[in-house]
């Protein structure tokens, strides 16, 4: 998952935000140009919070602390009174999420809120053990529970420091970050008054649902543009399989402009994963305008992908060029390096690249259950299984851990959410993560909002002239619900004094 991103994670990015890691500390006010040309300058300041390394074991790691990065802006805040909008950072560099979640700052301007984007431990610059963070046993402190405790402690202490103890807190997140927002409301209702969880696959990542759903839904996005597009993709993969069966590796290298010829079934499997991941990203990020989130994509990338797949009879060349929309948007790569462009891991939807990919792989080996497979029957991709047994084998070898497939269900309620309150679950019907989340309202205080024509957490993005009417309507409903929650929390806080 990559966000999800935020990211997706799930928030789950092919290109990690590692390209941002080399920026100097003084990089305080990045400017982002919206596709319509308007300049948006959210005036974030980058800061570091002294965070406890292990919240749950007083003897562990010498009671150590680490520097956790966060971004903050008070330019809209009615000091000491306005609400606090807190983004529960997910699997990547926090700037990436801040610069692609303009709705939160727009809402802060309306509701006079303080805005904080917190970076998740083990991602971006928030590495508890520096370069040793991904060694065993240090990596063992990368858990959902530790991340939530980080956010609860950070919120509580920053409220004290900012003389904001009576300011209601609303958490926001997209993809895996959306899952964390739900969990914050479940686990720390004393700290947060409500949660907006955009594109949060809280059911599928807890092992609830059909493992074929994800890639079936990726296929459905391309099928909706044109059934001929789906058929062309499927036929191209069949042609590739025939070449692989005949071990015609030099032809595969030529057709796909690979830097080196494949030399084994494993190399072909890697090529399948790389190609499937390109379609996954186009489906997730099928926004009506060009974006620079998890890589650079054109407006309506699924439509562009289908036009590329259908532009001539050379299906393998078309498949290569469609993948190139994701992997070679600049056109500067002379060839595709199978193992540097895509990393196979415990998340079949991709872990991204760089250190962030290590962190997400570990999470996908422990708590986050991502056993999704393609089968070439209900989807257009090669049969690629990823069963609980496959996950267990990979994870014990890679990280010396045995996954707990049912843990999220036990720890964070699974689908038994009826006693929770003040959570919005938003989903876009173009997003392959959507059906892994809550699509129907469970009560008047557990509200599902569906965005027709919406891709992965479209509602969290800043307003754009190309936005469909559906997302404008959903953002308005979200704004009204959040204003109600803030009002209710003010009453509760007043009564408790």
Rosetta blueprint (number, residue, H / E / L):
1 X L
2 X E
3 X L
4 X L
5 X L
6 X L
7 X L
8 X L
9 X L
10 X L
11 X L
12 X E
13 X L
14 X L
15 X L
16 X L
17 X H
18 X H
19 X H
20 X H
21 X L
22 X L
23 X L
24 X L
25 X L
26 X L
27 X L
28 X L
29 X L
30 X L
31 X L
32 X E
33 X E
34 X L
35 X L
36 X L
37 X L
38 X L
39 X E
40 X E
41 X L
42 X L
43 X L
44 X L
45 X E
46 X E
47 X E
48 X E
49 X E
50 X E
51 X E
52 X E
53 X L
54 X L
55 X L
56 X L
57 X L
58 X L
59 X L
60 X H
61 X H
62 X H
63 X H
64 X L
65 X E
66 X E
67 X E
68 X E
69 X E
70 X E
71 X E
72 X E
73 X E
74 X L
75 X L
76 X L
77 X L
78 X L
79 X L
80 X L
81 X L
82 X L
83 X L
84 X E
85 X E
86 X E
87 X E
88 X E
89 X L
90 X L
91 X L
92 X L
93 X L
94 X H
95 X H
96 X H
97 X H
98 X H
99 X L
100 X L
101 X L
102 X H
103 X H
104 X H
105 X H
106 X H
107 X H
108 X H
109 X H
110 X H
111 X H
112 X L
113 X L
114 X E
115 X E
116 X E
117 X E
118 X E
119 X L
120 X L
121 X L
122 X L
123 X L
124 X L
125 X L
126 X L
127 X L
128 X L
129 X L
130 X H
131 X H
132 X H
133 X L
134 X L
135 X L
136 X L
137 X L
138 X H
139 X H
140 X H
141 X H
142 X L
143 X L
144 X H
145 X H
146 X H
147 X H
148 X H
149 X H
150 X H
151 X H
152 X H
153 X H
154 X H
155 X H
156 X H
157 X H
158 X H
159 X H
160 X H
161 X H
162 X L
163 X L
164 X L
165 X L
166 X L
167 X L
168 X L
169 X E
170 X E
171 X E
172 X E
173 X E
174 X E
175 X L
176 X H
177 X H
178 X H
179 X H
180 X H
181 X H
182 X H
183 X H
184 X H
185 X H
186 X H
187 X H
188 X L
189 X L
190 X L
191 X L
192 X L
193 X L
194 X E
195 X E
196 X E
197 X E
198 X E
199 X L
200 X L
201 X L
202 X L
203 X L
204 X H
205 X H
206 X H
207 X L
208 X L
209 X L
210 X L
211 X L
212 X L
213 X H
214 X H
215 X H
216 X H
217 X H
218 X H
219 X H
220 X H
221 X H
222 X H
223 X H
224 X H
225 X H
226 X L
227 X H
228 X H
229 X H
230 X H
231 X H
232 X H
233 X H
234 X H
235 X H
236 X H
237 X H
238 X H
239 X H
240 X H
241 X H
242 X H
243 X H
244 X H
245 X H
246 X L
247 X L
248 X L
249 X H
250 X H
251 X H
252 X H
253 X H
254 X H
255 X H
256 X H
257 X L
258 X E
259 X L
260 X L
261 X L
262 X L
263 X L
264 X L
265 X H
266 X H
267 X H
268 X H
269 X H
270 X H
271 X H
272 X H
273 X H
274 X H
275 X H
276 X H
277 X H
278 X H
279 X H
280 X H
281 X H
282 X H
283 X H
284 X H
285 X L
286 X L
287 X L
288 X L
289 X L
290 X L
291 X E
292 X L
293 X L
294 X L
295 X L
296 X L
297 X E
298 X L
299 X L
300 X L
301 X H
302 X H
303 X H
304 X H
305 X H
306 X H
307 X H
308 X H
309 X H
310 X L
311 X L
312 X L
313 X L
314 X L
315 X H
316 X H
317 X H
318 X H
319 X H
320 X H
321 X H
322 X H
323 X H
324 X H
325 X H
326 X H
327 X H
328 X L
329 X L
330 X L
331 X L
332 X L
333 X L
334 X L
335 X L
336 X E
337 X L
338 X H
339 X H
340 X H
341 X H
342 X L
343 X L
344 X L
345 X L
346 X L
347 X L
348 X L
349 X L
350 X L
351 X L
352 X L
353 X L
354 X H
355 X H
356 X H
357 X H
358 X H
359 X H
360 X H
361 X H
362 X H
363 X H
364 X H
365 X H
366 X H
367 X L
368 X L
369 X L
370 X L
371 X L
372 X L
373 X L
374 X E
375 X L
376 X L
377 X L
378 X L
379 X L
380 X L
381 X L
382 X L
383 X L
384 X E
385 X L
386 X L
387 X L
388 X H
389 X H
390 X H
391 X H
392 X H
393 X H
394 X H
395 X H
396 X H
397 X H
398 X H
399 X H
400 X L
401 X L
402 X L
403 X L
404 X L
405 X L
406 X L
407 X H
408 X H
409 X H
410 X H
411 X H
412 X L
413 X L
414 X L
415 X L
416 X L
417 X L
418 X L
419 X L
420 X L
421 X L
422 X L
423 X E
424 X E
425 X E
426 X E
427 X E
428 X E
429 X L
430 X L
431 X L
432 X L
433 X L
434 X H
435 X H
436 X H
437 X L
438 X L
439 X L
440 X L
441 X L
442 X L
443 X E
444 X L
445 X L
446 X E
447 X E
448 X E
449 X E
450 X E
451 X E
452 X L
453 X L
454 X L
455 X L
456 X L
457 X L
458 X H
459 X H
460 X H
461 X L
462 X L
463 X L
464 X L
465 X L
466 X L
467 X L
468 X L
469 X H
470 X H
471 X H
472 X H
473 X H
474 X H
475 X H
476 X H
477 X H
478 X H
479 X H
480 X H
481 X H
482 X H
483 X H
484 X H
485 X H
486 X H
487 X H
488 X H
489 X H
490 X H
491 X H
492 X H
493 X H
494 X H
495 X H
496 X H
497 X L
